[in-house]
Structure formats: C-alpha cells, structure tokens
C-alpha cells in the first residue's frame, strides 16, 4: 500500500510521496479496513481517511483532498442533545459497519445542552452511523446505533440510552410543545391531590425546549404520575396537564396545546 498526500508547500503546490507498509493482520476478503493519514503522529492537524476498504497485497492506495475529513462542506452537520441527566465527557461517531470507535472526540456536552457535530465521513459513503457519549461521573456509555444521518438530523440521548442501567432515582424528560413559555412545572403521583412545590423555580422553559427532571422516588409498575406546566411560577395563567402517565427511565413526556386545562 503506498502513496500518501502531503500538505501544500505553498498555495497551489503539492508534494506527492509514497511509502510501502506491511499490514499487521490478515486481510479481510469482504473489506472492512479503514485507513487514516495525519499530519501529526498524535492525530492532530489535517486528517485524511478512507473507510470500508478491501485491501489486497501489493495494491496502491491513493489519498486526495477529497478524503480530507475536517471542515469540508460535504460533511453533514447534526445536532446532539444531552437529556441523560449526566454530563458527557466525550461524544464519538463512527460508521455502523466499522468495529472500532475513533479515539477522537467531539468534545464535552453538559446535561440539558446541545452540540453541533460534523459527521467525519460523508454519508454517501455509509448509510448508517453509531453515536456514543461517555460520562465520567458516574462512568457509563450511552450508545445509539444505526442512525441514518442527513444534514440537520437531531439525535436525542436520554438515560434510557445508557449501556449500563443508571443508579439512583429515575430521570425523565419534559418537552414543552404547548406554544407557550413555561415558568412552573409540577409532578405528582396520580393518587395524590397535592401538586407540592414548583420544580422549575424561577427558570423559563420556552416553547420547543426540553429539560430533564429527577423523580423523587423509584419507579414501580403500579406508579402513575401527573405533570402540570404553567405559564406562571405561582400556577396562574394557562395550565397544561397530562394525567396517569406510566413512567419509564428516560421517557420523553411531551405536552402540547391539547393538554390545556379548562
């Protein structure tokens, strides 16, 4: 295998060099090899990648500017939302056909935050991707497999995506699709008549936003819950109520204008 691409010595002038390498493993007849060239030995600088290659002994593998993987317009930009209840120390993306995760990370992503990530391989090369987030405290991984990526795709991580069941009280996600700004949120068991305290305090949940909430008790098969959203933190203004919800870990509960309480 030979021919690696060097960055231009000056604008418009490129250096082409080739090297021969011995592959430290048997070749796969059906393909499945990925090759990456990097400016630096630690993987920094410009990177050029080819995926899913069928390698044969003595073949010449040519890299061009089309294999450049950072900052190119043909890569799809997706949004990753963290609604897991924990902070992510790193986020990783790979083709589903690839067996290994790249060591490169898209950076940290705190709970209830979003990030924009440029998929490092043009989706025309692969149809589906795996996305994994990793937390440190507590240590866990959150994986969503076989994501069909297109420009503008949104990928939502909740605690239900944890590869190891999370410990502690369950975390749910409330999505505000009422069309109104919300300043009060209450959760109660359906057998109770007392809404208790406003969980949202002084904060505002604008239309279209979602946030995580930790329930004050463990879930049981018999537990049903009611959720109330209000325009005002004191419960005045429009109120939106969903009743008798069977909660599960990581559930996304969406309230809309149809939940308006008369």
C-alpha positions in Angstrom: 0.0 0.0 0.0 1.5 3.3 -1.0 1.1 7.0 -1.8 0.3 9.5 1.0 -0.7 13.1 0.4 1.4 15.9 1.9 0.0 19.4 2.6 1.0 22.1 0.1 4.4 23.6 0.4 2.8 26.9 -0.8 -0.5 27.7 -2.3 -1.2 25.6 -5.4 2.0 23.4 -5.0 1.5 19.9 -3.6 4.1 17.2 -2.7 3.3 13.6 -3.5 5.2 10.8 -1.7 4.6 7.1 -1.4 5.5 4.5 1.2 5.2 0.8 1.5 3.6 -0.7 4.6 3.2 -4.2 5.9 -0.3 -4.8 7.3 0.0 -6.3 10.8 -3.0 -8.6 10.3 -4.6 -10.9 7.7 -6.6 -9.1 5.1 -10.4 -9.4 5.0 -11.8 -10.7 1.7 -15.0 -8.7 2.2 -13.4 -5.4 3.0 -13.8 -3.6 6.3 -10.4 -1.8 6.6 -10.2 1.9 7.4 -7.0 3.9 6.7 -6.2 7.3 8.1 -3.3 9.7 7.3 -2.5 12.6 9.7 -0.1 15.5 9.7 1.0 14.7 13.2 1.8 11.4 14.9 -0.7 12.1 17.6 -3.5 12.5 15.1 -3.7 16.3 15.2 -3.5 18.6 12.2 -5.2 17.7 8.9 -6.6 14.2 8.7 -7.5 12.2 5.6 -9.5 9.0 5.8 -10.8 6.1 3.7 -13.4 3.7 5.1 -14.6 0.2 4.4 -11.7 -0.7 2.0 -10.9 -4.1 0.6 -7.1 -4.3 0.7 -5.1 -6.7 -1.4 -1.4 -7.5 -1.2 0.7 -5.0 -3.3 -2.2 -2.6 -4.0 -1.7 1.1 -4.3 -4.0 3.2 -2.2 -4.2 6.9 -3.2 -5.4 9.7 -0.9 -6.6 13.0 -2.3 -8.1 16.2 -1.0 -11.5 14.5 -1.3 -10.5 12.4 1.7 -10.0 15.4 3.9 -12.2 14.9 6.9 -12.3 18.2 8.9 -14.2 21.3 8.0 -15.4 20.3 4.5 -18.8 21.4 3.3 -19.9 17.9 2.1 -19.9 16.6 5.6 -23.3 16.6 7.3 -23.9 18.7 10.4 -26.1 17.0 13.0 -27.3 18.2 16.4 -26.8 16.0 19.5 -29.0 16.7 22.5 -28.0 15.6 26.0 -31.1 14.8 28.1 -29.5 12.0 30.1 -29.3 13.7 33.5 -25.4 13.5 33.5 -22.6 15.4 31.8 -20.9 13.8 28.8 -17.1 13.9 28.9 -16.9 13.0 25.2 -19.0 12.2 22.1 -17.9 9.8 19.3 -19.3 9.0 15.8 -18.4 6.1 13.6 -20.0 4.2 10.6 -22.1 1.3 11.9 -20.0 -1.0 9.7 -16.8 -0.1 11.5 -16.0 -2.3 14.5 -14.0 0.3 16.5 -14.6 3.8 17.8 -12.3 6.6 16.7 -10.2 7.9 19.6 -11.1 11.5 18.5 -13.9 13.2 20.4 -16.3 15.9 19.5 -15.8 17.4 23.0 -17.8 17.6 26.2 -21.6 18.0 26.4 -23.3 19.0 29.6 -26.7 17.8 30.6 -29.6 19.8 29.0 -27.3 21.1 26.4 -27.0 20.7 22.6 -24.0 20.4 20.3 -23.5 20.6 16.6 -21.2 17.9 15.2 -19.9 17.5 11.6 -20.1 13.7 10.8 -16.5 12.9 9.8 -17.4 10.7 6.9 -19.7 11.8 4.0 -23.0 9.9 4.5 -22.8 9.0 0.8 -20.0 6.5 1.8 -22.1 4.9 4.5 -25.8 4.7 5.2 -25.9 4.4 9.0 -23.8 5.6 11.9 -23.3 4.8 15.6 -23.1 7.6 18.1 -21.7 7.1 21.6 -21.5 9.5 24.5 -19.3 8.8 27.5 -19.7 10.0 31.1 -17.2 10.0 33.9 -19.3 10.7 37.0 -20.8 8.2 37.0 -18.7 6.2 34.5 -21.0 4.9 31.7 -21.5 4.9 28.0 -24.6 5.9 26.1 -25.0 4.4 22.6 -27.4 4.9 19.8 -26.8 2.5 16.8 -27.8 2.6 13.2 -28.6 6.3 12.9 -29.5 7.4 9.3 -27.7 10.7 9.0 -28.7 13.7 6.9 -27.9 17.3 7.2 -29.9 18.7 10.2 -30.5 15.3 11.9 -31.2 15.6 15.7 -30.0 12.8 17.9 -31.5 12.8 21.5 -29.7 11.0 24.3 -31.8 10.1 27.4 -30.9 8.0 30.4 -32.7 5.1 28.6 -29.7 5.0 26.2 -27.3 4.1 28.9 -25.4 0.8 28.2 -25.4 0.1 31.9 -28.6 0.8 33.9 -28.1 4.1 35.7 -28.2 4.1 39.5 -30.4 6.4 41.7 -33.8 7.9 41.1 -35.2 7.9 37.6 -34.6 10.7 35.2 -37.4 11.8 32.8 -37.5 14.4 30.0 -40.3 17.0 29.7 -40.8 18.5 26.2 -42.7 21.8 26.0 -44.6 21.8 22.8 -47.5 23.9 24.2 -46.6 27.0 22.2 -46.2 29.0 25.4 -43.3 29.9 27.6 -43.4 27.9 30.9 -42.3 29.1 34.3 -43.9 26.4 36.5 -43.6 22.6 36.4 -45.1 20.2 38.9 -45.0 16.4 39.1 -47.2 14.3 41.5 -48.3 10.7 41.8 -51.8 10.3 40.3 -53.2 9.1 43.6 -52.2 12.4 45.2 -54.3 15.6 45.2 -51.3 17.8 46.3 -49.1 19.2 43.5 -46.4 20.1 46.0 -43.6 22.6 45.1 -42.8 24.1 41.7 -39.8 22.1 40.4 -38.8 24.7 37.9 -38.4 27.7 40.2 -37.6 31.0 38.6 -36.4 29.4 35.3 -38.2 29.6 32.0 -38.9 26.8 29.6 -39.5 28.3 26.2 -41.7 26.7 23.6 -40.0 23.8 21.9 -37.5 23.3 24.7 -37.0 20.1 26.8 -35.3 19.5 30.2 -34.5 16.6 32.4 -36.1 16.1 35.8 -35.3 13.5 38.5 -38.3 11.9 40.1 -38.3 11.8 43.9 -38.9 8.1 44.2 -38.1 4.8 42.4 -40.5 3.7 39.7 -42.8 0.8 40.2 -45.1 -1.0 37.8 -48.1 0.5 39.6 -46.9 4.1 39.7 -48.8 6.6 37.6 -47.9 10.3 37.5 -49.4 13.6 36.6 -47.5 16.5 35.1 -48.5 20.2 35.1 -46.9 23.0 33.2 -48.0 26.6 33.9 -47.2 30.0 32.4 -46.5 31.4 35.8 -44.4 30.1 38.6 -47.4 30.5 41.0 -49.6 28.4 38.8 -51.6 31.2 37.3 -52.2 31.7 33.5 -52.6 28.8 31.2 -52.1 25.4 32.7 -51.3 22.2 30.7 -51.8 18.8 32.4 -51.1 15.2 31.5 -52.5 12.6 33.9 -52.0 8.9 34.6 -48.6 8.7 32.8 -46.8 5.4 33.2 -43.2 6.5 33.7 -40.2 4.6 32.5 -36.5 5.5 32.8 -35.6 8.2 30.2 -39.2 8.7 29.0 -39.8 11.8 27.0 -43.2 13.3 28.0 -44.4 15.9 25.5 -47.1 18.4 26.5 -48.9 20.2 23.7 -51.8 22.7 23.4 -54.2 19.8 23.5 -53.3 19.4 27.2 -54.6 22.8 28.1 -56.6 22.6 31.3 -60.0 24.3 31.1 
